[in-house]
Amino acid sequence: MPRSLGPAFDLLAAYRPPDGAFVARAGVGVVATRAAGWVPADRAVEALRARRGAVAIGALGFEGDRPLLLADAAIRRRVRGRAPVLLGDPTPPVEPVRGRRPAAAFAEPQLREHPAPDDYAAAVRVAVERIRAGGLRKVVLARTIEVRAGRPLDARLLLHRLRAVEPDAYAFAVPADGGVLVGASPELLVARQGLRVRANPLAGSAPRAADASEDRAIARALARSAKDREEHAIVVEAVAAALGPLCRELRWDPTPRPIATANVWHLSTRFVGTLREPGPSALDLARALHPTPAVGGEPAAAALAAIEALEPFDRGAYAGPVGWVDGAGDGVWAIALRCALLVGERATLYAGAGIVAASDPAAELAETDRKFRAFLDALRWG
């Protein structure tokens, strides 16, 4: 039987890497405390219906579906401030997260960029040429930094730090590729509760400023930027096209609005809709939407071909859906951004930028650098 754990209970206190899994925003979400194995994504909801209280949780990956962790025991909080509920037995081990002093900043020999900055800027130039030649409107190009920390990296401590820095992000830690994918994504791909569906695509960005008046001016400029509004509109069109046929009602913001993360402004559009009956599960919705132009491009086929040609690494779980679904089909799926894959003493960080006809290679490189800097600082606590 479900059992209340009290309103002060922190889901992170029950998370145990590397085999557990955690996905939550502002204290609302799921932590898997006992795994029953792995289940193919296309059979996950069917498998859950035969297991009272179970959830499937994990990262689907950027290309194709990956299996999800089937959790017979999990803790879920549906509403902020309400007590989370333990689903299944036994009672999980609980240990408050105690922070530690940060390690020293990583030295240059500990960092390996792939591709190198000059090579990434060259790839952006090629992408811009392809877009201006026609047949491609937008493509998202990413790069990585491999960190050799010289010490075991702790997914739980890193997650604790990421939550502190980005309290409104979708914080996650899930098994992936022989390690743990840990991140704090600002972007909701899709959420479903009953027939109500939500999505919140982000595209177009600008750096934050320390001075409050300067910061507000940057946000206003972003809202007016023709380049960023074009990049954002491409994503909104795609989300509306994917969700529209599945909904009997779908509404979204008439104009994008700037929202802030710790070091970056983004343009945001909120979608709210009512699904047609019988409504697809949250997992099915995530699979129908992915990859949006926020992480792939437009048209999708041409963008994916450009990514394969211009990115010299496998994205793995980066930029794919990450989240959970239950037997009723309810669930939440974010996009695996602002994340790193932790394997022992190494972390692979990922960051990307949306490229359109007006993109400047130096500016897009600087955008990825900003995203890396924020995560590198958080990694010192992990």
C-alpha positions as CSV (number, residue, x, y, z in Angstrom):
1,M,0.0,0.0,0.0
2,P,1.2,3.6,-0.7
3,R,2.6,5.2,2.4
4,S,3.1,8.9,3.1
5,L,6.6,9.9,4.1
6,G,5.9,13.4,5.4
7,P,6.0,16.8,3.6
8,A,9.6,17.6,4.6
9,F,11.0,14.4,3.0
10,D,13.6,15.1,0.3
11,L,13.5,12.7,-2.6
12,L,17.2,13.0,-3.1
13,A,17.7,11.4,0.3
14,A,16.5,8.1,-1.1
15,Y,18.6,8.2,-4.4
16,R,21.4,5.7,-4.6
17,P,23.8,5.8,-7.6
18,P,24.7,4.1,-9.8
19,D,21.7,1.8,-10.0
20,G,19.0,4.1,-8.7
21,A,17.3,6.9,-10.7
22,F,16.0,10.4,-9.9
23,V,14.0,12.9,-11.9
24,A,12.4,15.9,-10.1
25,R,11.7,19.6,-10.4
26,A,11.3,21.8,-7.3
27,G,10.8,18.7,-5.2
28,V,8.1,17.2,-7.4
29,G,9.1,14.0,-9.2
30,V,10.2,10.4,-8.7
31,V,13.1,8.5,-7.2
32,A,13.4,4.8,-8.0
33,T,14.5,2.8,-4.9
34,R,14.3,-0.8,-6.1
35,A,14.8,-1.8,-9.7
36,A,13.2,-4.9,-11.2
37,G,15.2,-4.8,-14.4
38,W,15.0,-3.1,-17.7
39,V,12.1,-2.9,-20.1
40,P,12.0,-1.8,-23.8
41,A,10.5,1.7,-24.1
42,D,7.8,0.6,-26.5
43,R,6.5,-2.0,-24.0
44,A,7.1,0.0,-20.8
45,V,3.5,1.2,-20.1
46,E,2.1,-2.3,-20.8
47,A,4.6,-3.8,-18.4
48,L,3.7,-1.2,-15.7
49,R,0.0,-2.0,-15.8
50,A,0.7,-5.5,-14.4
51,R,2.8,-4.0,-11.5
52,R,0.8,-1.9,-9.1
53,G,2.7,1.3,-8.2
54,A,5.7,0.7,-10.5
55,V,7.2,3.3,-12.7
56,A,9.6,3.2,-15.7
57,I,12.3,5.8,-15.5
58,G,15.5,6.7,-17.5
59,A,16.9,8.3,-20.6
60,L,15.7,7.3,-24.1
61,G,18.8,8.6,-25.9
62,F,19.1,11.0,-28.8
63,E,18.9,8.3,-31.6
64,G,16.4,5.6,-31.1
65,D,14.8,4.2,-28.0
66,R,16.8,2.8,-25.1
67,P,15.4,0.5,-22.4
68,L,14.0,2.1,-19.2
69,L,14.6,1.1,-15.6
70,L,11.5,-0.7,-14.3
71,A,11.2,0.3,-10.6
72,D,8.9,-1.8,-8.4
73,A,9.6,0.5,-5.5
74,A,9.6,4.2,-5.9
75,I,8.9,7.4,-4.1
76,R,6.7,10.0,-5.8
77,R,5.7,13.6,-5.0
78,R,3.0,14.9,-7.3
79,V,2.5,18.4,-5.9
80,R,5.0,20.8,-4.3
81,G,4.5,21.0,-0.5
82,R,2.6,17.7,-0.3
83,A,4.0,14.6,1.3
84,P,5.7,12.2,-1.1
85,V,4.3,8.7,-1.2
86,L,6.3,5.5,-1.0
87,L,5.1,3.0,-3.7
88,G,6.1,-0.6,-3.0
89,D,8.4,-2.1,-0.4
90,P,10.8,-2.3,1.3
91,T,11.4,1.1,3.0
92,P,14.4,2.6,1.2
93,P,17.6,3.6,2.9
94,V,17.5,7.3,3.6
95,E,20.6,9.5,4.0
96,P,20.5,13.3,4.0
97,V,22.8,14.9,1.5
98,R,25.7,16.6,3.2
99,G,27.6,19.0,1.0
100,R,31.4,19.2,1.1
101,R,33.9,21.9,0.3
102,P,34.4,22.3,-3.4
103,A,37.5,20.8,-5.1
104,A,40.0,23.2,-6.8
105,A,39.0,24.4,-10.3
106,F,40.0,21.9,-13.0
107,A,43.4,22.7,-14.6
108,E,43.9,22.8,-18.3
109,P,45.5,19.3,-18.6
110,Q,42.4,17.8,-17.0
111,L,40.2,19.0,-19.8
112,R,39.9,17.7,-23.4
113,E,37.5,19.5,-25.8
114,H,36.0,17.6,-28.6
115,P,35.8,19.0,-31.2
116,A,38.4,21.7,-30.5
117,P,37.0,25.3,-30.5
118,D,38.3,26.2,-33.9
119,D,36.9,23.0,-35.4
120,Y,33.5,23.7,-33.8
121,A,33.4,27.2,-35.3
122,A,34.3,25.7,-38.7
123,A,31.4,23.3,-38.4
124,V,29.1,26.2,-37.6
125,R,30.3,28.0,-40.7
126,V,29.6,24.9,-42.8
127,A,26.1,24.6,-41.3
128,V,25.3,28.2,-42.0
129,E,26.4,27.7,-45.6
130,R,24.1,24.7,-45.9
131,I,21.2,26.7,-44.4
132,R,21.7,29.6,-46.8
133,A,21.9,27.2,-49.7
134,G,18.4,26.0,-48.9
135,G,16.9,22.7,-47.7
136,L,17.8,23.3,-44.1
137,R,16.3,25.9,-41.8
138,K,18.1,25.1,-38.5
139,V,20.5,22.6,-37.0
140,V,21.7,22.2,-33.5
141,L,25.5,21.5,-33.2
142,A,27.0,20.3,-30.0
143,R,30.5,19.8,-28.5
144,T,31.9,18.0,-25.5
145,I,34.5,18.4,-22.8
146,E,36.0,15.4,-21.1
147,V,37.1,16.1,-17.5
148,R,39.7,13.8,-15.8
149,A,38.9,14.8,-12.2
150,G,41.6,12.7,-10.5
151,R,39.0,11.6,-7.9
152,P,35.8,9.5,-7.9
153,L,32.9,11.7,-9.0
154,D,29.7,11.5,-6.8
155,A,26.5,11.8,-8.8
156,R,24.5,12.5,-5.7
157,L,26.6,15.4,-4.5
158,L,26.7,16.8,-8.0
159,L,22.9,16.6,-8.2
160,H,22.6,18.3,-4.9
161,R,24.7,21.2,-6.2
162,L,22.9,21.5,-9.5
163,R,19.5,21.7,-7.7
164,A,20.9,24.5,-5.5
165,V,22.1,26.5,-8.6
166,E,19.0,25.8,-10.7
167,P,16.1,25.2,-8.4
168,D,13.5,25.4,-11.1
169,A,15.3,23.0,-13.5
170,Y,14.4,19.3,-14.1
171,A,17.2,17.6,-12.1
172,F,18.0,14.1,-13.1
173,A,20.4,11.2,-12.5
174,V,19.8,8.0,-14.4
175,P,22.0,5.0,-15.4
176,A,23.4,5.4,-19.0
177,D,26.3,4.1,-21.0
178,G,28.2,2.4,-18.2
179,G,27.9,5.4,-15.9
180,V,25.3,7.9,-14.6
181,L,23.9,10.8,-16.6
182,V,23.5,13.7,-14.3
183,G,22.0,17.1,-15.2
184,A,19.6,20.0,-14.5
185,S,17.6,20.7,-17.7
186,P,15.7,23.9,-18.1
187,E,13.5,22.4,-20.8
188,L,10.3,20.4,-20.4
189,L,9.6,18.2,-23.4
190,V,6.2,17.0,-22.3
191,A,4.2,16.2,-19.2
192,R,0.9,14.4,-18.9
193,Q,-1.6,14.0,-16.0
194,G,-4.9,12.4,-17.0
195,L,-5.8,14.1,-20.3
196,R,-4.0,17.4,-19.5
197,V,-0.7,17.8,-21.4
198,R,2.0,20.5,-21.1
199,A,5.2,21.3,-23.0
200,N,7.7,24.2,-22.7
201,P,10.1,24.4,-25.6
202,L,13.1,26.7,-25.3
203,A,15.2,28.1,-28.2
204,G,17.2,31.3,-28.6
205,S,19.5,32.5,-25.8
206,A,21.6,35.3,-24.5
207,P,24.2,35.6,-21.6
208,R,23.1,36.8,-18.2
209,A,24.8,39.9,-16.7
210,A,25.7,40.6,-13.0
211,D,24.3,44.1,-13.1
212,A,20.5,43.9,-12.8
213,S,19.6,46.7,-15.2
214,E,22.0,45.4,-17.8
215,D,20.6,41.9,-17.3
216,R,17.0,43.2,-17.9
217,A,18.2,45.0,-21.0
218,I,19.7,41.7,-22.4
219,A,16.4,40.0,-21.8
220,R,14.5,42.7,-23.7
221,A,17.0,42.5,-26.6
222,L,16.6,38.8,-26.8
223,A,12.9,39.1,-27.0
224,R,13.3,41.5,-30.0
225,S,16.2,39.6,-31.7
226,A,15.1,38.5,-35.2
227,K,17.7,35.7,-35.3
228,D,16.6,34.2,-31.9
229,R,12.9,34.6,-32.7
230,E,13.4,32.8,-35.9
231,E,15.2,30.0,-34.1
232,H,12.4,29.8,-31.5
233,A,9.6,29.9,-34.0
234,I,10.9,26.9,-35.8
235,V,10.6,24.9,-32.6
236,V,7.2,26.2,-31.7
237,E,5.8,25.3,-35.2
238,A,7.2,21.7,-34.8
239,V,5.7,21.2,-31.3
240,A,2.3,22.5,-32.4
241,A,2.4,20.2,-35.4
242,A,3.2,17.2,-33.3
243,L,0.8,17.8,-30.4
244,G,-2.1,19.3,-32.4
245,P,-3.5,16.1,-33.9
246,L,-3.3,14.4,-30.5
247,C,-5.3,17.1,-28.7
248,R,-8.9,18.3,-28.8
249,E,-7.7,21.6,-27.5
250,L,-4.2,23.1,-27.6
251,R,-3.1,26.6,-26.6
252,W,0.3,28.3,-26.4
253,D,1.7,31.7,-25.7
254,P,1.2,34.0,-28.6
255,T,4.7,35.4,-28.3
256,P,7.8,33.9,-26.6
257,R,9.0,35.3,-23.3
258,P,12.5,35.4,-21.9
259,I,13.1,33.1,-18.9
260,A,16.3,33.0,-16.9
261,T,18.6,30.2,-15.8
262,A,21.7,30.8,-13.7
263,N,23.9,32.1,-16.6
264,V,21.7,32.2,-19.7
265,W,18.4,33.8,-20.8
266,H,16.2,31.6,-23.1
267,L,13.1,32.3,-25.1
268,S,10.2,30.2,-23.9
269,T,6.8,29.2,-25.1
270,R,4.3,27.3,-22.8
271,F,1.9,24.8,-24.3
272,V,-1.2,23.5,-22.5
273,G,-3.7,21.1,-24.0
274,T,-6.4,18.5,-23.5
275,L,-5.7,15.1,-25.2
276,R,-8.2,13.3,-27.3
277,E,-9.4,10.0,-25.7
278,P,-7.9,7.6,-25.3
279,G,-4.9,9.8,-24.7
280,P,-1.4,8.6,-25.5
281,S,0.9,8.0,-22.5
282,A,3.5,10.6,-21.5
283,L,6.1,8.3,-22.9
284,D,4.3,8.0,-26.3
285,L,4.1,11.8,-26.4
286,A,7.8,12.2,-25.7
287,R,8.6,9.7,-28.5
288,A,6.3,11.6,-30.9
289,L,7.9,14.9,-30.1
290,H,11.5,13.9,-30.1
291,P,13.7,15.3,-31.6
292,T,12.2,18.7,-31.6
293,P,14.2,21.4,-33.5
294,A,15.4,22.6,-30.1
295,V,17.9,19.7,-30.1
296,G,17.9,18.5,-33.8
297,G,16.8,21.0,-36.4
298,E,14.4,21.5,-39.2
299,P,13.6,19.7,-41.4
300,A,14.4,16.8,-39.1
301,A,15.9,14.5,-41.7
302,A,18.2,17.1,-43.1
303,A,19.2,18.3,-39.7
304,L,20.1,14.8,-38.4
305,A,22.2,14.2,-41.5
306,A,24.1,17.5,-40.9
307,I,24.6,16.5,-37.2
308,E,26.0,13.1,-38.3
309,A,28.3,14.8,-40.8
310,L,29.5,17.7,-38.6
311,E,29.6,16.3,-35.0
312,P,32.6,14.0,-34.4
313,F,31.1,12.1,-31.5
314,D,28.1,10.0,-30.5
315,R,25.5,12.0,-28.5
316,G,24.4,8.9,-26.5
317,A,21.8,10.0,-24.0
318,Y,22.5,13.7,-24.4
319,A,19.7,15.8,-25.8
320,G,17.2,12.9,-25.7
321,P,14.2,12.6,-23.5
322,V,14.8,11.8,-19.8
323,G,12.0,11.2,-17.3
324,W,9.4,8.7,-16.1
325,V,6.0,7.2,-16.8
326,D,3.6,5.2,-14.7
327,G,1.0,2.5,-15.5
328,A,-1.8,5.1,-16.0
329,G,0.3,6.8,-18.7
330,D,1.1,9.8,-16.6
331,G,4.6,11.1,-16.4
332,V,7.1,13.9,-17.1
333,W,9.8,14.0,-19.7
334,A,12.5,16.7,-19.9
335,I,15.3,17.0,-22.5
336,A,18.7,15.8,-21.3
337,L,20.5,19.1,-21.4
338,R,23.1,20.8,-19.1
339,C,24.3,17.4,-18.2
340,A,27.4,15.1,-18.0
341,L,28.0,11.4,-18.1
342,L,30.0,10.3,-15.0
343,V,32.1,7.2,-15.3
344,G,34.5,6.7,-12.4
345,E,36.8,9.6,-12.3
346,R,35.8,11.0,-15.7
347,A,32.9,13.2,-16.7
348,T,31.9,14.0,-20.3
349,L,30.1,17.3,-20.5
350,Y,27.8,18.3,-23.4
351,A,26.7,21.7,-24.8
352,G,25.1,22.8,-28.0
353,A,23.7,25.8,-29.9
354,G,21.0,26.3,-32.5
355,I,22.4,27.3,-35.9
356,V,20.3,29.4,-38.3
357,A,21.1,31.5,-41.3
358,A,22.1,34.5,-39.2
359,S,24.3,32.6,-36.8
360,D,27.8,33.8,-36.1
361,P,30.4,31.0,-35.4
362,A,32.1,33.0,-32.6
363,A,28.9,33.8,-30.9
364,E,27.7,30.1,-31.0
365,L,31.1,29.0,-29.7
366,A,30.7,31.5,-26.8
367,E,27.2,30.1,-26.0
368,T,28.6,26.6,-25.6
369,D,31.5,28.0,-23.5
370,R,29.0,29.7,-21.1
371,K,27.1,26.4,-20.6
372,F,30.3,24.5,-20.0
373,R,31.6,27.0,-17.4
374,A,28.4,26.7,-15.3
375,F,28.6,22.9,-15.2
376,L,32.3,22.8,-14.6
377,D,31.9,24.9,-11.6
378,A,29.1,22.6,-10.3
379,L,31.2,19.6,-10.9
380,R,33.8,20.8,-8.3
381,W,31.1,19.8,-5.7
382,G,30.6,16.3,-7.1
